[in-house]
Amino acid sequence: MGNVNIINHPLVKHKITLMRDEKTGTREFRILVEEVAMLMGYEAMRDLPTEDVEVKTPITTRKLPMLCGKKLAIVPILRAGLGMVNGLLALVPSAKVGHIGLYRDEVTHEPHEYYCKLPDRINERLVIVCDPMLATGGSAIQAVDFLKDKGCKNIKFM
Protein backbone atom coordinates (compact mmCIF):
# COMPACT_ATOMS: atom_id res chain seq x y z
CA MET A 1 0.00 0.00 0.00
CA GLY A 2 2.88 2.37 -0.76
CA ASN A 3 0.61 4.63 -2.83
CA VAL A 4 -2.14 4.77 -0.20
CA ASN A 5 -2.08 7.37 2.54
CA ILE A 6 -4.50 6.73 5.38
CA ILE A 7 -5.39 9.98 7.11
CA ASN A 8 -5.74 9.17 10.77
CA HIS A 9 -5.94 12.72 12.10
CA PRO A 10 -8.20 13.38 15.12
CA LEU A 11 -9.88 16.37 13.40
CA VAL A 12 -10.79 14.24 10.38
CA LYS A 13 -12.13 11.46 12.61
CA HIS A 14 -14.16 13.98 14.62
CA LYS A 15 -15.67 15.62 11.53
CA ILE A 16 -16.51 12.28 9.91
CA THR A 17 -18.26 11.21 13.12
CA LEU A 18 -20.33 14.41 13.00
CA MET A 19 -21.15 13.71 9.33
CA ARG A 20 -22.43 10.23 10.25
CA ASP A 21 -24.65 11.50 13.07
CA GLU A 22 -28.32 11.33 12.05
CA LYS A 23 -28.88 14.67 13.85
CA THR A 24 -26.51 16.48 11.48
CA GLY A 25 -28.46 18.74 9.14
CA THR A 26 -27.82 19.25 5.44
CA ARG A 27 -26.08 22.62 5.83
CA GLU A 28 -23.76 21.34 8.57
CA PHE A 29 -23.04 18.18 6.54
CA ARG A 30 -21.96 20.25 3.53
CA ILE A 31 -19.68 22.39 5.69
CA LEU A 32 -18.13 19.28 7.24
CA VAL A 33 -17.49 17.70 3.81
CA GLU A 34 -15.72 20.89 2.73
CA GLU A 35 -13.63 20.95 5.93
CA VAL A 36 -12.65 17.28 5.63
CA ALA A 37 -11.70 17.84 1.98
CA MET A 38 -9.48 20.75 3.03
CA LEU A 39 -7.74 18.61 5.65
CA MET A 40 -7.34 15.74 3.17
CA GLY A 41 -6.09 18.15 0.50
CA TYR A 42 -3.49 19.51 2.89
CA GLU A 43 -2.08 15.97 3.18
CA ALA A 44 -2.53 15.09 -0.51
CA MET A 45 -0.57 18.20 -1.56
CA ARG A 46 2.21 17.71 0.96
CA ASP A 47 4.73 16.87 -1.77
CA LEU A 48 3.97 19.73 -4.19
CA PRO A 49 7.25 21.05 -5.57
CA THR A 50 8.51 24.49 -4.61
CA GLU A 51 11.23 26.79 -5.86
CA ASP A 52 12.85 29.79 -4.26
CA VAL A 53 11.81 33.12 -5.75
CA GLU A 54 12.99 36.58 -4.88
CA VAL A 55 10.48 38.51 -2.76
CA LYS A 56 10.79 42.04 -1.48
CA THR A 57 9.59 42.13 2.12
CA PRO A 58 9.12 45.32 4.18
CA ILE A 59 12.60 44.75 5.65
CA THR A 60 14.70 43.16 2.91
CA THR A 61 14.72 41.17 -0.30
CA ARG A 62 14.90 37.39 0.17
CA LYS A 63 14.54 34.16 -1.72
CA LEU A 64 11.48 32.33 -0.40
CA PRO A 65 9.65 29.12 -1.44
CA MET A 66 6.70 29.28 -3.83
CA LEU A 67 4.80 26.49 -5.57
CA CYS A 68 6.27 25.56 -8.93
CA GLY A 69 5.98 22.90 -11.56
CA LYS A 70 2.80 21.52 -13.03
CA LYS A 71 -0.44 23.37 -12.53
CA LEU A 72 -3.17 21.74 -10.47
CA ALA A 73 -6.55 20.42 -11.63
CA ILE A 74 -9.35 19.31 -9.33
CA VAL A 75 -11.70 16.78 -10.94
CA PRO A 76 -14.68 15.65 -8.87
CA ILE A 77 -16.66 12.61 -9.87
CA LEU A 78 -20.22 13.91 -10.16
CA ARG A 79 -22.13 14.50 -8.00
CA ALA A 80 -20.75 13.44 -4.64
CA GLY A 81 -17.27 14.80 -5.38
CA LEU A 82 -18.62 18.32 -5.88
CA GLY A 83 -18.84 18.83 -2.12
CA MET A 84 -15.08 18.48 -1.84
CA VAL A 85 -14.11 21.07 -4.47
CA ASN A 86 -14.41 24.25 -2.38
CA GLY A 87 -12.29 22.78 0.40
CA LEU A 88 -9.49 22.15 -2.10
CA LEU A 89 -9.94 25.51 -3.80
CA ALA A 90 -9.53 27.18 -0.40
CA LEU A 91 -5.99 25.75 -0.40
CA VAL A 92 -5.16 26.44 -4.07
CA PRO A 93 -7.56 29.05 -5.49
CA SER A 94 -5.76 29.07 -8.85
CA ALA A 95 -6.49 25.38 -9.53
CA LYS A 96 -8.58 24.57 -12.58
CA VAL A 97 -11.71 22.46 -12.08
CA GLY A 98 -13.03 19.76 -14.39
CA HIS A 99 -15.86 17.26 -14.00
CA ILE A 100 -16.38 13.59 -14.76
CA GLY A 101 -19.93 12.24 -14.60
CA LEU A 102 -20.35 8.49 -14.10
CA TYR A 103 -23.37 6.33 -13.38
CA ARG A 104 -23.58 2.68 -12.41
CA ASP A 105 -25.55 0.32 -14.64
CA GLU A 106 -28.33 -1.16 -12.49
CA VAL A 107 -27.89 -4.65 -13.95
CA THR A 108 -24.14 -5.03 -14.46
CA HIS A 109 -23.10 -2.50 -11.79
CA GLU A 110 -20.42 -1.29 -14.21
CA PRO A 111 -19.69 2.46 -14.30
CA HIS A 112 -20.47 4.41 -17.48
CA GLU A 113 -19.44 7.94 -18.36
CA TYR A 114 -22.21 10.43 -19.13
CA TYR A 115 -20.31 13.72 -18.88
CA CYS A 116 -16.73 14.91 -19.06
CA LYS A 117 -15.36 18.44 -19.13
CA LEU A 118 -11.67 18.81 -18.33
CA PRO A 119 -9.33 21.83 -18.20
CA ASP A 120 -7.06 22.54 -21.15
CA ARG A 121 -3.78 20.59 -21.22
CA ILE A 122 -5.06 18.22 -18.53
CA ASN A 123 -2.18 15.87 -19.36
CA GLU A 124 0.31 18.51 -18.11
CA ARG A 125 -1.36 18.95 -14.73
CA LEU A 126 -1.33 17.30 -11.35
CA VAL A 127 -4.90 15.99 -11.19
CA ILE A 128 -6.69 15.46 -7.90
CA VAL A 129 -9.77 13.28 -8.39
CA CYS A 130 -12.39 13.66 -5.63
CA ASP A 131 -15.11 11.21 -4.70
CA PRO A 132 -16.23 10.56 -1.12
CA MET A 133 -18.54 7.72 -2.23
CA LEU A 134 -15.96 4.96 -2.63
CA ALA A 135 -17.77 1.60 -2.50
CA THR A 136 -16.47 -0.99 -4.95
CA GLY A 137 -13.96 1.41 -6.48
CA GLY A 138 -15.39 0.91 -9.97
CA SER A 139 -16.13 4.58 -10.60
CA ALA A 140 -12.75 5.62 -9.19
CA ILE A 141 -10.92 3.18 -11.45
CA GLN A 142 -12.98 4.28 -14.47
CA ALA A 143 -12.23 7.98 -13.80
CA VAL A 144 -8.49 7.39 -13.30
CA ASP A 145 -8.30 5.16 -16.41
CA PHE A 146 -10.12 7.85 -18.41
CA LEU A 147 -7.59 10.47 -17.25
CA LYS A 148 -4.70 8.15 -18.12
CA ASP A 149 -6.20 7.73 -21.60
CA LYS A 150 -6.06 11.55 -21.87
CA GLY A 151 -2.31 11.37 -21.14
CA CYS A 152 -2.41 12.26 -17.42
CA LYS A 153 0.55 10.85 -15.55
CA ASN A 154 0.29 12.63 -12.20
CA ILE A 155 -3.05 11.68 -10.58
CA LYS A 156 -4.04 11.62 -6.93
CA PHE A 157 -7.36 10.26 -5.68
CA MET A 158 -9.09 11.41 -2.55
C-alpha positions in Angstrom: 0.0 0.0 0.0 2.9 2.4 -0.8 0.6 4.6 -2.8 -2.1 4.8 -0.2 -2.1 7.4 2.5 -4.5 6.7 5.4 -5.4 10.0 7.1 -5.7 9.2 10.8 -5.9 12.7 12.1 -8.2 13.4 15.1 -9.9 16.4 13.4 -10.8 14.2 10.4 -12.1 11.5 12.6 -14.2 14.0 14.6 -15.7 15.6 11.5 -16.5 12.3 9.9 -18.3 11.2 13.1 -20.3 14.4 13.0 -21.1 13.7 9.3 -22.4 10.2 10.3 -24.7 11.5 13.1 -28.3 11.3 12.1 -28.9 14.7 13.8 -26.5 16.5 11.5 -28.5 18.7 9.1 -27.8 19.3 5.4 -26.1 22.6 5.8 -23.8 21.3 8.6 -23.0 18.2 6.5 -22.0 20.2 3.5 -19.7 22.4 5.7 -18.1 19.3 7.2 -17.5 17.7 3.8 -15.7 20.9 2.7 -13.6 21.0 5.9 -12.6 17.3 5.6 -11.7 17.8 2.0 -9.5 20.7 3.0 -7.7 18.6 5.7 -7.3 15.7 3.2 -6.1 18.1 0.5 -3.5 19.5 2.9 -2.1 16.0 3.2 -2.5 15.1 -0.5 -0.6 18.2 -1.6 2.2 17.7 1.0 4.7 16.9 -1.8 4.0 19.7 -4.2 7.3 21.0 -5.6 8.5 24.5 -4.6 11.2 26.8 -5.9 12.9 29.8 -4.3 11.8 33.1 -5.8 13.0 36.6 -4.9 10.5 38.5 -2.8 10.8 42.0 -1.5 9.6 42.1 2.1 9.1 45.3 4.2 12.6 44.7 5.7 14.7 43.2 2.9 14.7 41.2 -0.3 14.9 37.4 0.2 14.5 34.2 -1.7 11.5 32.3 -0.4 9.7 29.1 -1.4 6.7 29.3 -3.8 4.8 26.5 -5.6 6.3 25.6 -8.9 6.0 22.9 -11.6 2.8 21.5 -13.0 -0.4 23.4 -12.5 -3.2 21.7 -10.5 -6.5 20.4 -11.6 -9.3 19.3 -9.3 -11.7 16.8 -10.9 -14.7 15.7 -8.9 -16.7 12.6 -9.9 -20.2 13.9 -10.2 -22.1 14.5 -8.0 -20.7 13.4 -4.6 -17.3 14.8 -5.4 -18.6 18.3 -5.9 -18.8 18.8 -2.1 -15.1 18.5 -1.8 -14.1 21.1 -4.5 -14.4 24.2 -2.4 -12.3 22.8 0.4 -9.5 22.1 -2.1 -9.9 25.5 -3.8 -9.5 27.2 -0.4 -6.0 25.8 -0.4 -5.2 26.4 -4.1 -7.6 29.0 -5.5 -5.8 29.1 -8.9 -6.5 25.4 -9.5 -8.6 24.6 -12.6 -11.7 22.5 -12.1 -13.0 19.8 -14.4 -15.9 17.3 -14.0 -16.4 13.6 -14.8 -19.9 12.2 -14.6 -20.3 8.5 -14.1 -23.4 6.3 -13.4 -23.6 2.7 -12.4 -25.6 0.3 -14.6 -28.3 -1.2 -12.5 -27.9 -4.6 -14.0 -24.1 -5.0 -14.5 -23.1 -2.5 -11.8 -20.4 -1.3 -14.2 -19.7 2.5 -14.3 -20.5 4.4 -17.5 -19.4 7.9 -18.4 -22.2 10.4 -19.1 -20.3 13.7 -18.9 -16.7 14.9 -19.1 -15.4 18.4 -19.1 -11.7 18.8 -18.3 -9.3 21.8 -18.2 -7.1 22.5 -21.2 -3.8 20.6 -21.2 -5.1 18.2 -18.5 -2.2 15.9 -19.4 0.3 18.5 -18.1 -1.4 19.0 -14.7 -1.3 17.3 -11.4 -4.9 16.0 -11.2 -6.7 15.5 -7.9 -9.8 13.3 -8.4 -12.4 13.7 -5.6 -15.1 11.2 -4.7 -16.2 10.6 -1.1 -18.5 7.7 -2.2 -16.0 5.0 -2.6 -17.8 1.6 -2.5 -16.5 -1.0 -4.9 -14.0 1.4 -6.5 -15.4 0.9 -10.0 -16.1 4.6 -10.6 -12.8 5.6 -9.2 -10.9 3.2 -11.5 -13.0 4.3 -14.5 -12.2 8.0 -13.8 -8.5 7.4 -13.3 -8.3 5.2 -16.4 -10.1 7.8 -18.4 -7.6 10.5 -17.3 -4.7 8.1 -18.1 -6.2 7.7 -21.6 -6.1 11.5 -21.9 -2.3 11.4 -21.1 -2.4 12.3 -17.4 0.6 10.9 -15.5 0.3 12.6 -12.2 -3.1 11.7 -10.6 -4.0 11.6 -6.9 -7.4 10.3 -5.7 -9.1 11.4 -2.5 
